[in-house]
Amino acid sequence: MKDHSVLATIKQDIANHLGQKVTLKANAGRRKIVVNEGILENVYSSIFVVRLVDDNKTAVTYSYSDVLTKTVQLVFV
């Protein structure tokens, strides 16, 4: 039950920054770290969408559990 409240807190925290610029630091496996900048575009019930600044046509999606497990780190600018 505690995990549900933590995920709800993460979701609400991310939703509060909707439309803001964000720096993503994602673990891509095999000791690869990908760093991108983008704008938090949408927040859904189980995922959030970030539109990358470098390429307007590219959007990446992550789940809130990715943030919980620290696979993805977000820094709001």
All heavy atoms as a GROMACS GRO file, in nm:
protein
  603
    1MET      N    1   0.082  -0.119   0.000
    1MET     CA    2   0.000   0.000   0.000
    1MET      C    3   0.087   0.125   0.000
    1MET      O    4   0.051   0.224  -0.060
    1MET     CB    5  -0.092  -0.004   0.122
    1MET     CG    6  -0.202   0.094   0.114
    1MET     SD    7  -0.322   0.034  -0.006
    1MET     CE    8  -0.452   0.144   0.024
    2LYS      N    9   0.200   0.118   0.063
    2LYS     CA   10   0.289   0.232   0.070
    2LYS      C   11   0.343   0.269  -0.068
    2LYS      O   12   0.356   0.386  -0.100
    2LYS     CB   13   0.403   0.203   0.166
    2LYS     CG   14   0.494   0.321   0.189
    2LYS     CD   15   0.601   0.288   0.289
    2LYS     CE   16   0.692   0.407   0.307
    2LYS     NZ   17   0.801   0.378   0.398
    3ASP      N   18   0.371   0.168  -0.152
    3ASP     CA   19   0.422   0.195  -0.286
    3ASP      C   20   0.321   0.274  -0.369
    3ASP      O   21   0.359   0.359  -0.448
    3ASP     CB   22   0.457   0.065  -0.358
    3ASP     CG   23   0.580  -0.002  -0.300
    3ASP    OD1   24   0.661   0.069  -0.238
    3ASP    OD2   25   0.594  -0.124  -0.316
    4HIS      N   26   0.193   0.246  -0.351
    4HIS     CA   27   0.090   0.317  -0.425
    4HIS      C   28   0.091   0.466  -0.390
    4HIS      O   29   0.080   0.551  -0.478
    4HIS     CB   30  -0.047   0.256  -0.399
    4HIS     CG   31  -0.158   0.329  -0.468
    4HIS    ND1   32  -0.171   0.328  -0.605
    4HIS    CD2   33  -0.257   0.407  -0.420
    4HIS    CE1   34  -0.275   0.403  -0.638
    4HIS    NE2   35  -0.330   0.451  -0.528
    5SER      N   36   0.107   0.498  -0.264
    5SER     CA   37   0.107   0.638  -0.224
    5SER      C   38   0.234   0.708  -0.273
    5SER      O   39   0.230   0.826  -0.307
    5SER     CB   40   0.093   0.652  -0.073
    5SER     OG   41   0.205   0.596  -0.008
    6VAL      N   42   0.346   0.635  -0.279
    6VAL     CA   43   0.470   0.693  -0.331
    6VAL      C   44   0.455   0.722  -0.480
    6VAL      O   45   0.494   0.830  -0.528
    6VAL     CB   46   0.590   0.600  -0.304
    6VAL    CG1   47   0.715   0.649  -0.374
    6VAL    CG2   48   0.615   0.587  -0.156
    7LEU      N   49   0.398   0.628  -0.555
    7LEU     CA   50   0.377   0.650  -0.698
    7LEU      C   51   0.279   0.766  -0.722
    7LEU      O   52   0.298   0.845  -0.814
    7LEU     CB   53   0.326   0.523  -0.766
    7LEU     CG   54   0.430   0.416  -0.792
    7LEU    CD1   55   0.365   0.290  -0.848
    7LEU    CD2   56   0.537   0.466  -0.886
    8ALA      N   57   0.176   0.776  -0.640
    8ALA     CA   58   0.081   0.887  -0.652
    8ALA      C   59   0.150   1.021  -0.624
    8ALA      O   60   0.122   1.120  -0.692
    8ALA     CB   61  -0.036   0.867  -0.557
    9THR      N   62   0.240   1.023  -0.529
    9THR     CA   63   0.315   1.144  -0.498
    9THR      C   64   0.407   1.182  -0.614
    9THR      O   65   0.415   1.299  -0.652
    9THR     CB   66   0.399   1.124  -0.370
    9THR    OG1   67   0.312   1.087  -0.264
    9THR    CG2   68   0.474   1.250  -0.334
   10ILE      N   69   0.474   1.083  -0.673
   10ILE     CA   70   0.561   1.109  -0.789
   10ILE      C   71   0.479   1.162  -0.906
   10ILE      O   72   0.517   1.259  -0.971
   10ILE     CB   73   0.637   0.980  -0.828
   10ILE    CG1   74   0.740   0.944  -0.722
   10ILE    CG2   75   0.704   0.996  -0.964
   10ILE    CD1   76   0.805   0.809  -0.741
   11LYS      N   77   0.365   1.100  -0.931
   11LYS     CA   78   0.278   1.144  -1.041
   11LYS      C   79   0.232   1.288  -1.020
   11LYS      O   80   0.235   1.370  -1.112
   11LYS     CB   81   0.157   1.052  -1.052
   11LYS     CG   82   0.063   1.091  -1.162
   11LYS     CD   83  -0.056   0.998  -1.169
   11LYS     CE   84  -0.152   1.046  -1.274
   11LYS     NZ   85  -0.273   0.964  -1.280
   12GLN      N   86   0.190   1.320  -0.900
   12GLN     CA   87   0.143   1.456  -0.871
   12GLN      C   88   0.255   1.557  -0.884
   12GLN      O   89   0.237   1.667  -0.936
   12GLN     CB   90   0.081   1.462  -0.730
   12GLN     CG   91   0.021   1.596  -0.697
   12GLN     CD   92  -0.092   1.633  -0.791
   12GLN    OE1   93  -0.174   1.550  -0.828
   12GLN    NE2   94  -0.095   1.759  -0.830
   13ASP      N   95   0.373   1.520  -0.838
   13ASP     CA   96   0.489   1.610  -0.847
   13ASP      C   97   0.524   1.637  -0.993
   13ASP      O   98   0.553   1.751  -1.030
   13ASP     CB   99   0.607   1.548  -0.773
   13ASP     CG  100   0.718   1.647  -0.747
   13ASP    OD1  101   0.688   1.768  -0.733
   13ASP    OD2  102   0.835   1.604  -0.740
   14ILE      N  103   0.522   1.535  -1.076
   14ILE     CA  104   0.551   1.553  -1.218
   14ILE      C  105   0.441   1.635  -1.285
   14ILE      O  106   0.467   1.723  -1.366
   14ILE     CB  107   0.571   1.417  -1.287
   14ILE    CG1  108   0.701   1.353  -1.236
   14ILE    CG2  109   0.575   1.431  -1.438
   14ILE    CD1  110   0.726   1.212  -1.284
   15ALA      N  111   0.316   1.607  -1.251
   15ALA     CA  112   0.202   1.680  -1.309
   15ALA      C  113   0.208   1.828  -1.275
   15ALA      O  114   0.163   1.912  -1.355
   15ALA     CB  115   0.071   1.620  -1.261
   16ASN      N  116   0.263   1.864  -1.161
   16ASN     CA  117   0.274   2.004  -1.123
   16ASN      C  118   0.370   2.082  -1.214
   16ASN      O  119   0.366   2.204  -1.215
   16ASN     CB  120   0.320   2.017  -0.978
   16ASN     CG  121   0.214   1.977  -0.880
   16ASN    OD1  122   0.096   1.975  -0.910
   16ASN    ND2  123   0.255   1.941  -0.760
   17HIS      N  124   0.456   2.011  -1.286
   17HIS     CA  125   0.554   2.076  -1.373
   17HIS      C  126   0.518   2.063  -1.521
   17HIS      O  127   0.604   2.080  -1.607
   17HIS     CB  128   0.692   2.014  -1.349
   17HIS     CG  129   0.745   2.041  -1.212
   17HIS    ND1  130   0.797   2.164  -1.175
   17HIS    CD2  131   0.753   1.963  -1.101
   17HIS    CE1  132   0.835   2.160  -1.049
   17HIS    NE2  133   0.809   2.038  -1.001
   18LEU      N  134   0.394   2.036  -1.551
   18LEU     CA  135   0.348   2.020  -1.689
   18LEU      C  136   0.377   2.146  -1.770
   18LEU      O  137   0.348   2.258  -1.727
   18LEU     CB  138   0.198   1.990  -1.690
   18LEU     CG  139   0.139   1.945  -1.822
   18LEU    CD1  140   0.198   1.812  -1.864
   18LEU    CD2  141  -0.011   1.933  -1.811
   19GLY      N  142   0.440   2.128  -1.887
   19GLY     CA  143   0.473   2.241  -1.973
   19GLY      C  144   0.608   2.304  -1.945
   19GLY      O  145   0.652   2.392  -2.018
   20GLN      N  146   0.677   2.257  -1.844
   20GLN     CA  147   0.806   2.314  -1.808
   20GLN      C  148   0.920   2.238  -1.874
   20GLN      O  149   0.906   2.122  -1.912
   20GLN     CB  150   0.826   2.312  -1.657
   20GLN     CG  151   0.736   2.407  -1.583
   20GLN     CD  152   0.768   2.408  -1.434
   20GLN    OE1  153   0.855   2.339  -1.387
   20GLN    NE2  154   0.692   2.488  -1.360
   21LYS      N  155   1.033   2.304  -1.882
   21LYS     CA  156   1.153   2.243  -1.937
   21LYS      C  157   1.212   2.146  -1.834
   21LYS      O  158   1.211   2.174  -1.715
   21LYS     CB  159   1.255   2.351  -1.972
   21LYS     CG  160   1.366   2.305  -2.060
   21LYS     CD  161   1.448   2.422  -2.109
   21LYS     CE  162   1.552   2.373  -2.206
   21LYS     NZ  163   1.633   2.483  -2.260
   22VAL      N  164   1.262   2.032  -1.884
   22VAL     CA  165   1.312   1.928  -1.797
   22VAL      C  166   1.439   1.867  -1.858
   22VAL      O  167   1.454   1.862  -1.979
   22VAL     CB  168   1.204   1.820  -1.773
   22VAL    CG1  169   1.169   1.748  -1.901
   22VAL    CG2  170   1.246   1.721  -1.668
   23THR      N  171   1.531   1.829  -1.772
   23THR     CA  172   1.649   1.755  -1.814
   23THR      C  173   1.631   1.611  -1.769
   23THR      O  174   1.606   1.585  -1.651
   23THR     CB  175   1.777   1.814  -1.752
   23THR    OG1  176   1.790   1.950  -1.792
   23THR    CG2  177   1.900   1.737  -1.797
   24LEU      N  178   1.640   1.518  -1.865
   24LEU     CA  179   1.624   1.376  -1.837
   24LEU      C  180   1.759   1.308  -1.834
   24LEU      O  181   1.843   1.331  -1.920
   24LEU     CB  182   1.545   1.308  -1.950
   24LEU     CG  183   1.399   1.338  -1.963
   24LEU    CD1  184   1.350   1.285  -2.097
   24LEU    CD2  185   1.323   1.273  -1.851
   25LYS      N  186   1.777   1.223  -1.737
   25LYS     CA  187   1.896   1.141  -1.730
   25LYS      C  188   1.846   0.998  -1.718
   25LYS      O  189   1.791   0.960  -1.614
   25LYS     CB  190   1.980   1.181  -1.609
   25LYS     CG  191   2.116   1.120  -1.604
   25LYS     CD  192   2.193   1.176  -1.486
   25LYS     CE  193   2.335   1.126  -1.484
   25LYS     NZ  194   2.410   1.178  -1.369
   26ALA      N  195   1.860   0.920  -1.827
   26ALA     CA  196   1.802   0.787  -1.832
   26ALA      C  197   1.909   0.680  -1.846
   26ALA      O  198   2.005   0.697  -1.921
   26ALA     CB  199   1.703   0.776  -1.947
   27ASN      N  200   1.889   0.570  -1.776
   27ASN     CA  201   1.977   0.455  -1.786
   27ASN      C  202   1.935   0.376  -1.910
   27ASN      O  203   1.824   0.323  -1.915
   27ASN     CB  204   1.966   0.370  -1.660
   27ASN     CG  205   2.059   0.252  -1.660
   27ASN    OD1  206   2.127   0.224  -1.758
   27ASN    ND2  207   2.062   0.182  -1.549
   28ALA      N  208   2.025   0.364  -2.009
   28ALA     CA  209   1.994   0.294  -2.133
   28ALA      C  210   2.051   0.152  -2.132
   28ALA      O  211   2.053   0.087  -2.235
   28ALA     CB  212   2.047   0.373  -2.252
   29GLY      N  213   2.098   0.105  -2.020
   29GLY     CA  214   2.151  -0.030  -2.009
   29GLY      C  215   2.297  -0.038  -2.047
   29GLY      O  216   2.352   0.048  -2.115
   30ARG      N  217   2.361  -0.143  -2.001
   30ARG     CA  218   2.503  -0.167  -2.030
   30ARG      C  219   2.590  -0.045  -2.006
   30ARG      O  220   2.670  -0.005  -2.089
   30ARG     CB  221   2.522  -0.217  -2.171
   30ARG     CG  222   2.455  -0.349  -2.194
   30ARG     CD  223   2.534  -0.431  -2.288
   30ARG     NE  224   2.471  -0.560  -2.301
   30ARG     CZ  225   2.535  -0.673  -2.291
   30ARG    NH1  226   2.663  -0.674  -2.268
   30ARG    NH2  227   2.472  -0.786  -2.303
   31ARG      N  228   2.570   0.015  -1.890
   31ARG     CA  229   2.648   0.131  -1.846
   31ARG      C  230   2.634   0.253  -1.937
   31ARG      O  231   2.723   0.337  -1.943
   31ARG     CB  232   2.794   0.094  -1.830
   31ARG     CG  233   2.817  -0.013  -1.727
   31ARG     CD  234   2.962  -0.042  -1.711
   31ARG     NE  235   2.977  -0.160  -1.625
   31ARG     CZ  236   3.085  -0.232  -1.620
   31ARG    NH1  237   3.188  -0.202  -1.695
   31ARG    NH2  238   3.091  -0.336  -1.541
   32LYS      N  239   2.525   0.264  -2.009
   32LYS     CA  240   2.500   0.381  -2.092
   32LYS      C  241   2.401   0.472  -2.020
   32LYS      O  242   2.298   0.427  -1.973
   32LYS     CB  243   2.437   0.342  -2.226
   32LYS     CG  244   2.532   0.286  -2.326
   32LYS     CD  245   2.458   0.268  -2.456
   32LYS     CE  246   2.542   0.198  -2.559
   32LYS     NZ  247   2.466   0.177  -2.683
   33ILE      N  248   2.435   0.598  -2.015
   33ILE     CA  249   2.347   0.700  -1.959
   33ILE      C  250   2.315   0.799  -2.070
   33ILE      O  251   2.406   0.851  -2.135
   33ILE     CB  252   2.413   0.773  -1.841
   33ILE    CG1  253   2.455   0.674  -1.732
   33ILE    CG2  254   2.321   0.880  -1.785
   33ILE    CD1  255   2.341   0.607  -1.661
   34VAL      N  256   2.187   0.823  -2.094
   34VAL     CA  257   2.143   0.916  -2.197
   34VAL      C  258   2.090   1.041  -2.128
   34VAL      O  259   2.007   1.032  -2.039
   34VAL     CB  260   2.032   0.853  -2.284
   34VAL    CG1  261   1.982   0.952  -2.387
   34VAL    CG2  262   2.082   0.726  -2.350
   35VAL      N  263   2.141   1.157  -2.170
   35VAL     CA  264   2.096   1.285  -2.113
   35VAL      C  265   2.030   1.364  -2.224
   35VAL      O  266   2.090   1.386  -2.330
   35VAL     CB  267   2.214   1.363  -2.051
   35VAL    CG1  268   2.167   1.497  -1.998
   35VAL    CG2  269   2.282   1.282  -1.943
   36ASN      N  270   1.906   1.405  -2.202
   36ASN     CA  271   1.829   1.484  -2.299
   36ASN      C  272   1.759   1.598  -2.228
   36ASN      O  273   1.732   1.591  -2.109
   36ASN     CB  274   1.722   1.397  -2.367
   36ASN     CG  275   1.780   1.299  -2.464
   36ASN    OD1  276   1.870   1.331  -2.541
   36ASN    ND2  277   1.729   1.177  -2.462
   37GLU      N  278   1.730   1.702  -2.306
   37GLU     CA  279   1.648   1.812  -2.255
   37GLU      C  280   1.519   1.816  -2.335
   37GLU      O  281   1.519   1.788  -2.455
   37GLU     CB  282   1.722   1.945  -2.269
   37GLU     CG  283   1.837   1.959  -2.173
   37GLU     CD  284   1.896   2.098  -2.173
   37GLU    OE1  285   1.844   2.187  -2.243
   37GLU    OE2  286   1.993   2.119  -2.100
   38GLY      N  287   1.412   1.849  -2.267
   38GLY     CA  288   1.284   1.855  -2.334
   38GLY      C  289   1.183   1.931  -2.252
   38GLY      O  290   1.216   1.995  -2.152
   39ILE      N  291   1.059   1.922  -2.297
   39ILE     CA  292   0.947   1.988  -2.230
   39ILE      C  293   0.847   1.881  -2.190
   39ILE      O  294   0.810   1.796  -2.272
   39ILE     CB  295   0.882   2.093  -2.322
   39ILE    CG1  296   0.984   2.202  -2.352
   39ILE    CG2  297   0.757   2.150  -2.259
   39ILE    CD1  298   0.938   2.305  -2.450
   40LEU      N  299   0.806   1.882  -2.066
   40LEU     CA  300   0.706   1.788  -2.018
   40LEU      C  301   0.574   1.819  -2.087
   40LEU      O  302   0.512   1.922  -2.061
   40LEU     CB  303   0.692   1.798  -1.866
   40LEU     CG  304   0.601   1.698  -1.799
   40LEU    CD1  305   0.647   1.556  -1.825
   40LEU    CD2  306   0.594   1.725  -1.651
   41GLU      N  307   0.534   1.731  -2.178
   41GLU     CA  308   0.420   1.759  -2.265
   41GLU      C  309   0.287   1.708  -2.211
   41GLU      O  310   0.188   1.780  -2.212
   41GLU     CB  311   0.447   1.697  -2.402
   41GLU     CG  312   0.348   1.740  -2.507
   41GLU     CD  313   0.392   1.693  -2.644
   41GLU    OE1  314   0.374   1.573  -2.672
   41GLU    OE2  315   0.444   1.775  -2.720
   42ASN      N  316   0.282   1.583  -2.169
   42ASN     CA  317   0.157   1.524  -2.120
   42ASN      C  318   0.183   1.434  -2.001
   42ASN      O  319   0.290   1.378  -1.986
   42ASN     CB  320   0.090   1.439  -2.230
   42ASN     CG  321   0.022   1.524  -2.334
   42ASN    OD1  322  -0.044   1.621  -2.300
   42ASN    ND2  323   0.039   1.488  -2.460
   43VAL      N  324   0.080   1.421  -1.919
   43VAL     CA  325   0.083   1.332  -1.804
   43VAL      C  326  -0.041   1.244  -1.814
   43VAL      O  327  -0.152   1.294  -1.824
   43VAL     CB  328   0.082   1.412  -1.672
   43VAL    CG1  329   0.073   1.320  -1.554
   43VAL    CG2  330   0.205   1.500  -1.663
   44TYR      N  331  -0.019   1.113  -1.814
   44TYR     CA  332  -0.129   1.017  -1.821
   44TYR      C  333  -0.131   0.935  -1.693
   44TYR      O  334  -0.047   0.955  -1.605
   44TYR     CB  335  -0.113   0.927  -1.944
   44TYR     CG  336  -0.121   1.003  -2.074
   44TYR    CD1  337  -0.006   1.028  -2.147
   44TYR    CD2  338  -0.242   1.049  -2.122
   44TYR    CE1  339  -0.012   1.098  -2.266
   44TYR    CE2  340  -0.249   1.119  -2.241
   44TYR     CZ  341  -0.134   1.143  -2.313
   44TYR     OH  342  -0.140   1.212  -2.431
   45SER      N  343  -0.223   0.840  -1.685
   45SER     CA  344  -0.239   0.764  -1.561
   45SER      C  345  -0.118   0.677  -1.528
   45SER      O  346  -0.087   0.657  -1.411
   45SER     CB  347  -0.364   0.677  -1.568
   45SER     OG  348  -0.352   0.586  -1.676
   46SER      N  349  -0.046   0.626  -1.628
   46SER     CA  350   0.067   0.540  -1.596
   46SER      C  351   0.198   0.584  -1.660
   46SER      O  352   0.302   0.528  -1.629
   46SER     CB  353   0.037   0.396  -1.638
   46SER     OG  354   0.010   0.391  -1.776
   47ILE      N  355   0.194   0.684  -1.750
   47ILE     CA  356   0.316   0.732  -1.816
   47ILE      C  357   0.314   0.884  -1.826
   47ILE      O  358   0.210   0.947  -1.808
   47ILE     CB  359   0.333   0.673  -1.957
   47ILE    CG1  360   0.216   0.714  -2.047
   47ILE    CG2  361   0.351   0.523  -1.954
   47ILE    CD1  362   0.237   0.683  -2.194
   48PHE      N  363   0.432   0.940  -1.857
   48PHE     CA  364   0.440   1.082  -1.890
   48PHE      C  365   0.523   1.096  -2.017
   48PHE      O  366   0.605   1.011  -2.049
   48PHE     CB  367   0.497   1.165  -1.775
   48PHE     CG  368   0.634   1.124  -1.729
   48PHE    CD1  369   0.748   1.186  -1.779
   48PHE    CD2  370   0.651   1.025  -1.633
   48PHE    CE1  371   0.874   1.150  -1.736
   48PHE    CE2  372   0.776   0.988  -1.589
   48PHE     CZ  373   0.888   1.051  -1.640
   49VAL      N  374   0.498   1.204  -2.092
   49VAL     CA  375   0.559   1.225  -2.222
   49VAL      C  376   0.644   1.350  -2.218
   49VAL      O  377   0.600   1.455  -2.171
   49VAL     CB  378   0.451   1.240  -2.333
   49VAL    CG1  379   0.515   1.262  -2.468
   49VAL    CG2  380   0.358   1.121  -2.335
   50VAL      N  381   0.768   1.338  -2.270
   50VAL     CA  382   0.859   1.452  -2.280
   50VAL      C  383   0.895   1.471  -2.427
   50VAL      O  384   0.943   1.378  -2.492
   50VAL     CB  385   0.986   1.429  -2.195
   50VAL    CG1  386   1.084   1.545  -2.214
   50VAL    CG2  387   0.952   1.410  -2.050
   51ARG      N  388   0.868   1.590  -2.479
   51ARG     CA  389   0.904   1.625  -2.617
   51ARG      C  390   1.046   1.679  -2.614
   51ARG      O  391   1.074   1.776  -2.544
   51ARG     CB  392   0.808   1.730  -2.672
   51ARG     CG  393   0.840   1.787  -2.804
   51ARG     CD  394   0.791   1.712  -2.922
   51ARG     NE  395   0.654   1.663  -2.907
   51ARG     CZ  396   0.609   1.563  -2.981
   51ARG    NH1  397   0.684   1.506  -3.070
   51ARG    NH2  398   0.486   1.521  -2.966
   52LEU      N  399   1.138   1.617  -2.688
   52LEU     CA  400   1.278   1.656  -2.686
   52LEU      C  401   1.299   1.789  -2.757
   52LEU      O  402   1.237   1.816  -2.859
   52LEU     CB  403   1.365   1.548  -2.751
   52LEU     CG  404   1.362   1.412  -2.683
   52LEU    CD1  405   1.455   1.315  -2.755
   52LEU    CD2  406   1.398   1.422  -2.537
   53VAL      N  407   1.387   1.873  -2.702
   53VAL     CA  408   1.412   2.006  -2.756
   53VAL      C  409   1.491   1.998  -2.886
   53VAL      O  410   1.465   2.070  -2.981
   53VAL     CB  411   1.488   2.093  -2.651
   53VAL    CG1  412   1.533   2.224  -2.711
   53VAL    CG2  413   1.400   2.117  -2.531
   54ASP      N  414   1.589   1.907  -2.893
   54ASP     CA  415   1.674   1.897  -3.011
   54ASP      C  416   1.597   1.859  -3.136
   54ASP      O  417   1.628   1.904  -3.246
   54ASP     CB  418   1.786   1.793  -2.988
   54ASP     CG  419   1.881   1.838  -2.879
   54ASP    OD1  420   1.885   1.959  -2.850
   54ASP    OD2  421   1.951   1.751  -2.824
   55ASP      N  422   1.495   1.775  -3.121
   55ASP     CA  423   1.418   1.727  -3.235
   55ASP      C  424   1.270   1.735  -3.198
   55ASP      O  425   1.221   1.653  -3.122
   55ASP     CB  426   1.458   1.584  -3.268
   55ASP     CG  427   1.392   1.531  -3.393
   55ASP    OD1  428   1.329   1.610  -3.465
   55ASP    OD2  429   1.403   1.410  -3.419
   56ASN      N  430   1.199   1.832  -3.255
   56ASN     CA  431   1.058   1.854  -3.219
   56ASN      C  432   0.969   1.735  -3.251
   56ASN      O  433   0.861   1.723  -3.197
   56ASN     CB  434   1.003   1.978  -3.288
   56ASN     CG  435   1.036   2.104  -3.212
   56ASN    OD1  436   1.070   2.099  -3.095
   56ASN    ND2  437   1.024   2.217  -3.278
   57LYS      N  438   1.013   1.647  -3.341
   57LYS     CA  439   0.930   1.533  -3.379
   57LYS      C  440   0.947   1.414  -3.286
   57LYS      O  441   0.872   1.319  -3.294
   57LYS     CB  442   0.964   1.492  -3.522
   57LYS     CG  443   0.932   1.599  -3.622
   57LYS     CD  444   0.971   1.558  -3.761
   57LYS     CE  445   0.946   1.673  -3.857
   57LYS     NZ  446   0.994   1.644  -3.990
   58THR      N  447   1.045   1.419  -3.199
   58THR     CA  448   1.073   1.306  -3.112
   58THR      C  449   1.018   1.330  -2.972
   58THR      O  450   1.044   1.434  -2.911
   58THR     CB  451   1.225   1.280  -3.103
   58THR    OG1  452   1.277   1.263  -3.234
   58THR    CG2  453   1.254   1.158  -3.021
   59ALA      N  454   0.945   1.231  -2.926
   59ALA     CA  455   0.894   1.235  -2.788
   59ALA      C  456   0.932   1.103  -2.722
   59ALA      O  457   0.936   0.998  -2.787
   59ALA     CB  458   0.743   1.253  -2.787
   60VAL      N  459   0.963   1.109  -2.595
   60VAL     CA  460   0.994   0.989  -2.519
   60VAL      C  461   0.893   0.975  -2.407
   60VAL      O  462   0.841   1.074  -2.356
   60VAL     CB  463   1.139   0.992  -2.462
   60VAL    CG1  464   1.240   0.983  -2.573
   60VAL    CG2  465   1.164   1.116  -2.380
   61THR      N  466   0.863   0.851  -2.374
   61THR     CA  467   0.768   0.824  -2.266
   61THR      C  468   0.835   0.739  -2.159
   61THR      O  469   0.916   0.652  -2.190
   61THR     CB  470   0.643   0.750  -2.318
   61THR    OG1  471   0.684   0.626  -2.375
   61THR    CG2  472   0.569   0.832  -2.420
   62TYR      N  473   0.800   0.766  -2.036
   62TYR     CA  474   0.851   0.690  -1.923
   62TYR      C  475   0.737   0.667  -1.826
   62TYR      O  476   0.641   0.744  -1.821
   62TYR     CB  477   0.964   0.765  -1.852
   62TYR     CG  478   1.087   0.783  -1.937
   62TYR    CD1  479   1.114   0.905  -1.998
   62TYR    CD2  480   1.175   0.678  -1.957
   62TYR    CE1  481   1.228   0.922  -2.076
   62TYR    CE2  482   1.288   0.694  -2.036
   62TYR     CZ  483   1.314   0.816  -2.095
   62TYR     OH  484   1.425   0.831  -2.173
   63SER      N  485   0.749   0.563  -1.747
   63SER     CA  486   0.648   0.537  -1.645
   63SER      C  487   0.694   0.597  -1.512
   63SER      O  488   0.812   0.628  -1.494
   63SER     CB  489   0.625   0.386  -1.629
   63SER     OG  490   0.739   0.325  -1.576
   64TYR      N  491   0.601   0.612  -1.422
   64TYR     CA  492   0.633   0.668  -1.291
   64TYR      C  493   0.719   0.571  -1.211
   64TYR      O  494   0.798   0.613  -1.127
   64TYR     CB  495   0.505   0.702  -1.215
   64TYR     CG  496   0.419   0.799  -1.293
   64TYR    CD1  497   0.299   0.758  -1.350
   64TYR    CD2  498   0.461   0.929  -1.313
   64TYR    CE1  499   0.222   0.847  -1.423
   64TYR    CE2  500   0.384   1.018  -1.387
   64TYR     CZ  501   0.266   0.976  -1.442
   64TYR     OH  502   0.191   1.063  -1.516
   65SER      N  503   0.706   0.442  -1.239
   65SER     CA  504   0.791   0.344  -1.171
   65SER      C  505   0.936   0.356  -1.215
   65SER      O  506   1.027   0.321  -1.139
   65SER     CB  507   0.739   0.202  -1.193
   65SER     OG  508   0.742   0.170  -1.330
   66ASP      N  509   0.961   0.409  -1.337
   66ASP     CA  510   1.099   0.437  -1.380
   66ASP      C  511   1.163   0.542  -1.290
   66ASP      O  512   1.281   0.534  -1.258
   66ASP     CB  513   1.103   0.484  -1.526
   66ASP     CG  514   1.069   0.375  -1.624
   66ASP    OD1  515   1.089   0.256  -1.591
   66ASP    OD2  516   1.025   0.408  -1.735
   67VAL      N  517   1.086   0.639  -1.249
   67VAL     CA  518   1.135   0.743  -1.158
   67VAL      C  519   1.156   0.684  -1.019
   67VAL      O  520   1.256   0.711  -0.953
   67VAL     CB  521   1.038   0.863  -1.153
   67VAL    CG1  522   1.085   0.968  -1.055
   67VAL    CG2  523   1.022   0.924  -1.292
   68LEU      N  524   1.063   0.599  -0.977
   68LEU     CA  525   1.072   0.537  -0.845
   68LEU      C  526   1.197   0.450  -0.834
   68LEU      O  527   1.268   0.453  -0.733
   68LEU     CB  528   0.947   0.454  -0.816
   68LEU     CG  529   0.943   0.379  -0.684
   68LEU    CD1  530   0.940   0.477  -0.568
   68LEU    CD2  531   0.823   0.287  -0.679
   69THR      N  532   1.228   0.374  -0.938
   69THR     CA  533   1.343   0.284  -0.936
   69THR      C  534   1.472   0.353  -0.980
   69THR      O  535   1.575   0.288  -0.992
   69THR     CB  536   1.319   0.162  -1.027
   69THR    OG1  537   1.297   0.207  -1.160
   69THR    CG2  538   1.202   0.080  -0.978
   70LYS      N  539   1.464   0.482  -1.007
   70LYS     CA  540   1.578   0.564  -1.046
   70LYS      C  541   1.640   0.523  -1.179
   70LYS      O  542   1.757   0.545  -1.204
   70LYS     CB  543   1.683   0.569  -0.935
   70LYS     CG  544   1.629   0.632  -0.808
   70LYS     CD  545   1.733   0.643  -0.701
   70LYS     CE  546   1.667   0.704  -0.578
   70LYS     NZ  547   1.758   0.710  -0.466
   71THR      N  548   1.558   0.462  -1.266
   71THR     CA  549   1.601   0.436  -1.404
   71THR      C  550   1.603   0.568  -1.479
   71THR      O  551   1.684   0.587  -1.570
   71THR     CB  552   1.504   0.338  -1.472
   71THR    OG1  553   1.499   0.219  -1.394
   71THR    CG2  554   1.548   0.304  -1.612
   72VAL      N  555   1.515   0.659  -1.441
   72VAL     CA  556   1.507   0.793  -1.500
   72VAL      C  557   1.514   0.895  -1.388
   72VAL      O  558   1.448   0.880  -1.286
   72VAL     CB  559   1.374   0.812  -1.577
   72VAL    CG1  560   1.361   0.953  -1.628
   72VAL    CG2  561   1.364   0.713  -1.690
   73GLN      N  562   1.595   0.998  -1.408
   73GLN     CA  563   1.603   1.108  -1.314
   73GLN      C  564   1.559   1.235  -1.386
   73GLN      O  565   1.602   1.260  -1.499
   73GLN     CB  566   1.744   1.124  -1.260
   73GLN     CG  567   1.789   1.006  -1.178
   73GLN     CD  568   1.933   1.019  -1.131
   73GLN    OE1  569   2.005   1.109  -1.174
   73GLN    NE2  570   1.972   0.931  -1.044
   74LEU      N  571   1.476   1.313  -1.323
   74LEU     CA  572   1.424   1.437  -1.380
   74LEU      C  573   1.477   1.556  -1.301
   74LEU      O  574   1.475   1.555  -1.179
   74LEU     CB  575   1.272   1.439  -1.376
   74LEU     CG  576   1.198   1.330  -1.450
   74LEU    CD1  577   1.052   1.334  -1.415
   74LEU    CD2  578   1.218   1.345  -1.598
   75VAL      N  579   1.520   1.658  -1.375
   75VAL     CA  580   1.558   1.783  -1.313
   75VAL      C  581   1.479   1.892  -1.384
   75VAL      O  582   1.494   1.913  -1.504
   75VAL     CB  583   1.710   1.810  -1.327
   75VAL    CG1  584   1.745   1.945  -1.268
   75VAL    CG2  585   1.790   1.700  -1.261
   76PHE      N  586   1.391   1.959  -1.311
   76PHE     CA  587   1.310   2.066  -1.370
   76PHE      C  588   1.386   2.196  -1.368
   76PHE      O  589   1.444   2.234  -1.267
   76PHE     CB  590   1.177   2.079  -1.294
   76PHE     CG  591   1.093   1.955  -1.303
   76PHE    CD1  592   1.086   1.866  -1.198
   76PHE    CD2  593   1.026   1.925  -1.419
   76PHE    CE1  594   1.010   1.751  -1.206
   76PHE    CE2  595   0.949   1.811  -1.429
   76PHE     CZ  596   0.941   1.723  -1.323
   77VAL      N  597   1.385   2.264  -1.482
   77VAL     CA  598   1.462   2.388  -1.497
   77VAL      C  599   1.375   2.507  -1.469
   77VAL      O  600   1.260   2.510  -1.497
   77VAL     CB  601   1.520   2.398  -1.640
   77VAL    CG1  602   1.602   2.522  -1.656
   77VAL    CG2  603   1.605   2.275  -1.668
   0.00000   0.00000   0.00000
